[in-house]
């Protein structure tokens, strides 16, 4: 049977001939560009397109040689919104689908973009890998550390590319800053700090209401054990703050900068984890801390901390989000943008690397649109040319697990030791129970 890629190659001669005389009659340059065979396009399906997924779909639609052919969401309104967005950007009209499992049966789809709620991340990625699809997986890569392990094993078995949404690993000036850290520009680095600060309002006490007509609530819950009641403060964004589906602020935003710090310090899993904090400012349904400090210690030799303040947006180092490396000869500070500063040990600014492309604070769906193109193109090049991924599932999975280990420590109210080879929790049964989760029957993750 002739595959789509074989068809594209056979069309190459005809395409070259047409380039002399222009596009086919009746077609604009834009619409011709979307014909299979006109380019060796990579076709992607965007899954979970209400907010961040809509932004990701739009970003990939702008990439050369990439087409968003399908969009999928359990919210019918989100499908319409995303289809309209893609049509404006690229000219094609993607097919809409509610159940992403049906998309995995379509051979013409090369890969998927997963930006669903977090309880869907790992199960959706695994199912996509099994179907032979490449995956762009938003952060965090999972709901819990056990799922990260499963994905790391699965990517080897199914031989597909899995890029994770740690997009700063592709940003030019962030990469340059990490090179400076690693080259010894600020001496020996023993301590790295990451942070996130915001002024989020209360989510209130939810009221039991009928499921909205635009929502497939059964499919939205998917792998998570079923709740009998639907409340008006679950969707769309507030699911981040419920244990059942989300990973709190550390998984939502902290993971980006925890990732940068461990990248610069050449660290993977810690030997000891602790977390302190609580839900201090509001009495509502929000379950994770609004104020949290996580400590990740490495053999009593190096330390990473993450400070999260969801209800107090006061900056650190003049940045609402960021990280800092504290070395024996100075400090490197990386904020939310594609920029960094270097200070000596007397607090003198000795280098200020800036960029016009930055971070839009408060934009929950697309705060770094221009910069993210570097990460998207890296994923597409990995598919086309086997270019190494900037943030494969091992990178994203480890960093996600660090944030999740901090949450586990917070929930059990204890410091615990971990195995530095794999992050497994040692000698704490209460914490070990939170390493994984229970699934709705029939949705269990199996490689």
C-alpha positions as CSV (number, residue, x, y, z in Angstrom):
1,X,0.0,0.0,0.0
2,X,1.3,3.5,-0.9
3,X,1.8,5.6,2.1
4,X,1.3,9.4,2.2
5,X,5.0,10.0,2.5
6,X,5.6,7.8,-0.6
7,X,2.9,9.7,-2.4
8,X,4.6,13.0,-1.5
9,X,7.9,11.7,-2.9
10,X,6.3,10.6,-6.2
11,X,4.7,14.1,-6.5
12,X,8.0,15.8,-6.2
13,X,8.7,15.9,-10.0
14,X,5.3,17.3,-10.7
15,X,5.6,19.9,-8.0
16,X,8.9,21.0,-9.5
17,X,7.3,21.4,-12.9
18,X,4.5,23.4,-11.6
19,X,6.8,25.8,-9.9
20,X,7.7,27.2,-13.3
21,X,4.2,28.0,-14.3
22,X,2.8,29.0,-10.9
23,X,0.0,27.4,-8.8
24,X,-2.8,25.3,-10.2
25,X,-5.7,27.3,-11.7
26,X,-8.3,28.3,-9.2
27,X,-6.0,28.0,-6.2
28,X,-4.4,30.8,-4.3
29,X,-0.8,30.5,-3.2
30,X,-1.9,29.9,0.3
31,X,-4.5,27.2,-0.5
32,X,-2.0,25.5,-2.9
33,X,0.5,25.3,-0.1
34,X,-1.9,23.1,1.8
35,X,-2.3,20.5,-0.9
36,X,-0.7,17.1,0.1
37,X,2.2,16.7,-2.3
38,X,2.9,20.5,-2.7
39,X,5.2,20.2,0.3
40,X,6.3,17.4,2.5
41,X,4.0,18.5,5.2
42,X,3.8,17.1,8.7
43,X,0.2,16.8,9.7
44,X,-0.7,17.3,13.4
45,X,-3.8,17.0,15.4
46,X,-4.2,19.4,18.3
47,X,-5.9,17.8,21.4
48,X,-7.3,20.0,24.1
49,X,-7.7,23.4,22.4
50,X,-9.6,25.6,24.8
51,X,-6.7,27.8,25.8
52,X,-3.1,26.8,25.7
53,X,-3.9,24.2,23.1
54,X,-5.4,26.8,20.8
55,X,-2.3,28.9,21.1
56,X,-0.1,25.8,20.4
57,X,-2.2,24.9,17.4
58,X,-1.8,28.4,16.1
59,X,1.9,28.4,16.7
60,X,2.4,25.1,14.8
61,X,0.1,26.3,12.0
62,X,2.6,29.1,11.4
63,X,5.5,26.7,11.0
64,X,6.8,26.0,7.5
65,X,5.8,22.5,6.3
66,X,3.3,21.9,9.1
67,X,-0.4,21.6,8.9
68,X,-3.0,21.4,11.7
69,X,-5.3,18.9,10.1
70,X,-7.5,18.1,13.1
71,X,-8.5,19.7,16.3
72,X,-10.1,17.9,19.2
73,X,-11.8,18.9,22.4
74,X,-14.6,17.8,24.7
75,X,-15.9,21.4,24.7
76,X,-17.7,22.0,21.3
77,X,-17.1,25.7,21.7
78,X,-13.3,25.2,21.9
79,X,-13.4,23.2,18.6
80,X,-15.1,26.0,16.8
81,X,-12.8,28.6,18.2
82,X,-9.7,26.7,17.2
83,X,-10.9,25.8,13.7
84,X,-11.6,29.5,13.1
85,X,-8.1,30.4,14.5
86,X,-6.3,27.9,12.2
87,X,-8.3,29.0,9.2
88,X,-7.3,32.6,9.7
89,X,-3.6,31.7,10.2
90,X,-3.0,29.0,7.6
91,X,-6.0,29.0,5.3
92,X,-7.0,25.4,5.8
93,X,-10.1,24.2,7.8
94,X,-9.2,21.5,10.2
95,X,-11.6,18.7,11.0
96,X,-13.1,18.8,14.4
97,X,-13.5,15.8,16.7
98,X,-14.6,15.3,20.3
99,X,-13.0,12.0,21.0
100,X,-9.3,12.0,20.4
101,X,-9.2,8.2,20.3
102,X,-10.8,8.4,16.9
103,X,-8.0,10.6,15.6
104,X,-5.4,8.0,16.5
105,X,-7.0,5.7,13.9
106,X,-6.3,8.2,11.1
107,X,-3.1,7.2,9.3
108,X,-2.5,10.6,7.7
109,X,-1.9,12.2,11.1
110,X,1.8,12.2,11.8
111,X,1.7,13.5,15.4
112,X,-0.4,15.1,18.1
113,X,-0.2,18.2,20.3
114,X,-1.5,17.4,23.8
115,X,-2.6,20.4,25.9
116,X,-5.4,18.8,27.8
117,X,-5.9,19.0,31.6
118,X,-3.0,17.3,33.4
119,X,-4.7,14.1,34.3
120,X,-4.9,13.4,30.6
121,X,-1.3,14.2,29.7
122,X,0.4,10.9,30.2
123,X,-2.5,8.6,29.2
124,X,-3.1,10.6,26.1
125,X,0.6,10.6,25.2
126,X,0.9,6.8,25.8
127,X,-2.1,6.1,23.6
128,X,-0.7,8.3,20.9
129,X,2.7,6.5,21.0
130,X,1.0,3.2,20.7
131,X,-0.8,4.5,17.6
132,X,2.6,5.4,16.1
133,X,2.1,9.2,16.5
134,X,4.8,11.6,17.4
135,X,3.9,13.7,20.4
136,X,4.3,17.3,21.5
137,X,3.3,17.1,25.2
138,X,2.6,20.1,27.3
139,X,4.1,20.4,30.8
140,X,3.9,18.9,33.3
141,X,4.3,15.6,31.4
142,X,2.0,13.8,33.8
143,X,-0.3,13.9,36.9
144,X,2.2,11.9,39.0
145,X,5.8,10.5,38.9
146,X,4.8,6.9,38.1
147,X,3.3,8.1,34.8
148,X,6.6,9.8,33.9
149,X,8.4,6.4,34.3
150,X,5.9,4.8,32.0
151,X,6.3,7.4,29.3
152,X,10.1,7.1,29.4
153,X,9.8,3.4,28.8
154,X,7.2,3.7,26.2
155,X,9.1,6.1,24.0
156,X,11.8,3.6,23.5
157,X,9.4,0.8,22.7
158,X,7.3,2.7,20.2
159,X,10.2,4.6,18.5
160,X,8.5,8.0,18.2
161,X,9.5,11.5,19.0
162,X,8.1,13.1,22.2
163,X,8.9,16.7,22.8
164,X,7.8,18.2,26.1
165,X,6.7,21.8,26.7
166,X,9.9,22.9,28.4
167,X,10.2,25.4,25.6
168,X,12.9,27.5,27.3
169,X,15.4,24.8,26.4
170,X,15.1,26.1,22.9
171,X,15.3,29.8,23.6
172,X,18.6,31.3,22.3
173,X,19.6,33.5,25.2
174,X,18.4,31.0,27.8
175,X,20.7,28.4,26.2
176,X,23.5,30.9,26.2
177,X,23.0,31.6,29.9
178,X,23.1,27.9,30.7
179,X,26.4,27.7,28.7
180,X,27.8,30.4,30.9
181,X,26.7,28.6,34.1
182,X,28.3,25.3,32.8
183,X,31.5,27.0,31.6
184,X,32.2,28.4,35.1
185,X,31.5,32.0,34.4
186,X,30.2,32.4,38.0
187,X,32.4,29.7,39.5
188,X,31.1,26.6,41.3
189,X,27.3,26.6,41.6
190,X,25.9,24.9,44.7
191,X,22.6,26.6,45.0
192,X,19.8,27.4,42.5
193,X,16.5,29.1,43.2
194,X,13.4,29.2,41.1
195,X,10.2,31.1,41.7
196,X,6.7,32.1,40.5
197,X,4.6,34.9,41.8
198,X,1.0,35.9,40.9
199,X,-2.2,37.5,42.3
200,X,-4.8,34.8,41.7
201,X,-8.3,35.4,43.1
202,X,-10.2,32.9,45.1
203,X,-12.0,30.1,43.2
204,X,-14.8,30.2,45.8
205,X,-16.9,27.3,47.0
206,X,-18.3,25.4,44.0
207,X,-22.0,24.8,43.6
208,X,-23.4,21.6,42.2
209,X,-24.9,22.4,38.8
210,X,-26.0,20.5,35.7
211,X,-23.2,19.6,33.3
212,X,-23.1,22.3,30.5
213,X,-24.6,21.2,27.2
214,X,-21.3,22.1,25.4
215,X,-19.3,19.7,27.6
216,X,-18.7,15.9,27.4
217,X,-18.1,15.5,31.2
218,X,-17.6,11.8,31.0
219,X,-14.8,12.1,28.4
220,X,-13.3,15.1,30.2
221,X,-12.8,13.0,33.3
222,X,-11.3,10.2,31.1
223,X,-8.6,8.3,33.1
224,X,-9.5,9.9,36.5
225,X,-11.9,8.1,38.8
226,X,-15.5,9.5,38.4
227,X,-17.0,12.2,40.4
228,X,-20.7,12.0,40.9
229,X,-21.3,15.7,40.9
230,X,-20.2,18.6,38.6
231,X,-19.5,21.9,40.2
232,X,-19.4,25.4,38.6
233,X,-15.8,26.1,39.6
234,X,-14.1,23.0,38.0
235,X,-13.7,24.4,34.5
236,X,-11.9,25.5,32.7
237,X,-8.8,26.7,34.4
238,X,-9.5,25.9,38.1
239,X,-9.0,22.1,37.7
240,X,-5.3,23.0,38.2
241,X,-5.9,23.4,41.9
242,X,-7.6,20.0,42.6
243,X,-5.6,16.9,43.5
244,X,-7.9,14.8,41.3
245,X,-6.8,16.4,38.1
246,X,-4.0,19.0,38.6
247,X,-0.5,19.4,40.0
248,X,-0.9,22.9,41.6
249,X,1.3,25.9,40.9
250,X,4.5,23.9,41.1
251,X,3.4,21.7,38.2
252,X,1.6,24.5,36.4
253,X,4.4,27.1,36.3
254,X,7.2,26.1,38.7
255,X,8.3,23.2,36.6
256,X,9.6,25.5,33.8
257,X,12.2,27.0,36.1
258,X,12.9,24.0,38.2
259,X,13.8,22.5,34.8
260,X,16.2,25.4,34.0
261,X,17.9,25.2,37.3
262,X,18.6,21.4,37.2
263,X,19.7,21.8,33.6
264,X,22.3,24.4,34.5
265,X,23.5,22.5,37.6
266,X,23.6,19.1,35.7
267,X,21.2,17.5,38.2
268,X,18.5,14.9,37.9
269,X,16.8,13.2,40.9
270,X,17.5,14.5,44.4
271,X,18.3,12.5,47.5
272,X,16.0,14.5,49.9
273,X,12.8,16.4,49.4
274,X,10.9,18.7,51.6
275,X,8.0,21.2,51.2
276,X,6.4,23.8,53.5
277,X,3.4,26.1,52.9
278,X,-0.3,26.0,52.8
279,X,-3.6,27.5,51.5
280,X,-3.2,30.6,53.6
281,X,-5.1,33.5,52.0
282,X,-8.5,32.1,51.0
283,X,-10.9,29.5,52.4
284,X,-12.2,27.9,49.3
285,X,-12.1,24.7,47.2
286,X,-8.4,25.2,46.1
287,X,-6.5,22.2,47.5
288,X,-2.9,22.9,46.7
289,X,-0.8,25.5,48.6
290,X,-1.1,29.1,47.5
291,X,2.3,29.7,49.3
292,X,4.9,27.0,49.0
293,X,8.7,26.5,49.3
294,X,10.1,23.2,47.9
295,X,13.6,22.1,48.7
296,X,15.4,19.5,46.6
297,X,18.7,18.4,48.1
298,X,21.4,16.5,46.3
299,X,23.7,14.5,48.6
300,X,24.1,17.3,51.0
301,X,26.2,19.0,48.3
302,X,23.8,21.0,46.1
303,X,20.3,22.5,46.7
304,X,17.5,23.6,44.4
305,X,14.6,25.6,45.9
306,X,11.3,26.6,44.3
307,X,9.2,29.4,45.8
308,X,5.6,29.7,44.7
309,X,3.2,32.5,45.7
310,X,-0.1,32.3,43.9
311,X,-1.7,35.2,45.9
312,X,1.2,37.6,46.2
313,X,2.8,38.8,43.0
314,X,5.7,40.7,44.5
315,X,8.7,40.1,42.3
316,X,12.1,38.4,43.0
317,X,15.1,39.9,41.2
318,X,12.5,42.2,39.5
319,X,10.9,39.1,37.9
320,X,7.5,37.5,38.5
321,X,8.9,34.2,37.2
322,X,12.5,33.1,36.9
323,X,15.5,31.5,38.5
324,X,19.0,32.3,39.7
325,X,22.2,30.4,39.9
326,X,24.4,31.4,42.9
327,X,28.1,30.6,42.2
328,X,31.3,31.1,44.1
329,X,32.2,34.0,41.8
330,X,28.8,35.6,41.0
331,X,25.1,35.1,40.1
332,X,23.2,34.5,36.9
333,X,19.6,35.5,36.8
334,X,17.1,34.3,34.2
335,X,13.7,35.9,34.2
336,X,10.6,35.0,32.2
337,X,11.9,36.4,29.0
338,X,14.7,35.4,26.6
339,X,17.2,37.3,28.6
340,X,19.6,37.1,31.5
341,X,21.9,39.1,33.8
342,X,25.2,38.3,35.3
343,X,26.4,39.8,38.6
344,X,29.8,39.6,40.3
345,X,30.1,38.8,44.0
346,X,29.9,42.4,44.9
347,X,26.4,42.7,43.3
348,X,27.8,44.6,40.3
349,X,26.0,44.0,37.1
350,X,28.6,42.9,34.6
351,X,26.4,41.6,31.7
352,X,22.9,42.3,30.6
353,X,21.7,40.2,27.7
354,X,18.3,41.3,26.4
355,X,15.8,40.4,23.7
356,X,12.8,42.0,22.1
357,X,10.9,38.7,22.4
358,X,9.7,38.4,25.9
359,X,7.2,37.1,28.4
360,X,3.7,38.5,28.8
361,X,2.8,38.2,32.5
362,X,-0.8,37.2,33.2
363,X,-1.2,35.5,29.8
364,X,-2.2,32.0,30.7
365,X,-2.5,30.6,27.2
366,X,0.3,32.1,25.1
367,X,2.8,34.2,27.0
368,X,5.8,33.5,24.8
369,X,4.4,33.2,21.3
370,X,7.4,34.3,19.2
371,X,10.0,32.4,21.2
372,X,8.1,29.2,21.2
373,X,8.6,28.8,17.5
374,X,12.2,27.7,18.2
375,X,10.8,24.8,20.2
376,X,8.2,23.9,17.7
377,X,10.7,23.8,14.8
378,X,13.0,21.6,16.8
379,X,10.2,19.1,17.2
380,X,9.4,19.2,13.5
381,X,13.1,18.8,12.6
382,X,13.3,15.8,14.9
383,X,10.5,14.2,12.9
384,X,12.0,15.1,9.5
385,X,15.7,14.8,10.1
386,X,16.1,13.0,13.4
387,X,17.5,16.2,15.0
388,X,18.0,15.7,18.7
389,X,15.1,17.0,20.8
390,X,15.7,20.0,23.0
391,X,13.4,18.6,25.7
392,X,12.5,15.0,25.2
393,X,10.4,12.9,27.6
394,X,13.4,12.2,29.9
395,X,14.0,15.9,30.3
396,X,10.4,16.8,30.8
397,X,9.6,13.7,32.9
398,X,12.4,14.3,35.4
399,X,11.6,18.0,35.9
400,X,7.9,17.2,36.2
401,X,8.7,14.5,38.8
402,X,10.6,17.1,40.9
403,X,7.6,19.4,41.1
404,X,5.4,16.4,41.9
405,X,7.7,15.2,44.6
406,X,7.5,18.6,46.2
407,X,3.7,18.3,46.2
408,X,3.9,14.9,47.7
409,X,6.1,16.1,50.6
410,X,3.6,19.0,51.1
411,X,0.6,16.7,51.2
412,X,2.1,14.2,53.7
413,X,3.7,16.9,55.8
414,X,7.1,15.2,55.9
415,X,10.6,15.3,54.5
416,X,11.7,12.1,52.8
417,X,14.7,10.5,51.2
418,X,14.6,9.6,47.5
419,X,16.7,7.2,45.3
420,X,18.9,9.5,43.1
421,X,18.8,7.0,40.3
422,X,15.0,7.2,39.7
423,X,13.4,9.5,42.2
424,X,11.6,6.7,44.1
425,X,10.5,7.7,47.6
426,X,12.3,5.7,50.4
427,X,10.9,4.6,53.7
428,X,7.7,6.7,53.8
429,X,4.6,4.6,53.1
430,X,2.2,7.6,53.1
431,X,4.3,9.4,50.5
432,X,4.9,6.2,48.4
433,X,1.1,5.9,48.0
434,X,1.0,9.3,46.2
435,X,3.8,8.2,43.7
436,X,1.0,6.9,41.4
437,X,-2.8,7.2,41.2
438,X,-5.9,5.1,40.8
439,X,-7.6,5.1,37.4
440,X,-11.1,4.8,36.2
441,X,-11.6,1.1,35.2
442,X,-10.5,0.5,31.7
443,X,-8.2,3.6,31.6
444,X,-5.1,2.1,33.3
445,X,-1.8,3.0,31.8
446,X,-0.1,-0.1,30.3
447,X,2.8,-0.1,28.0
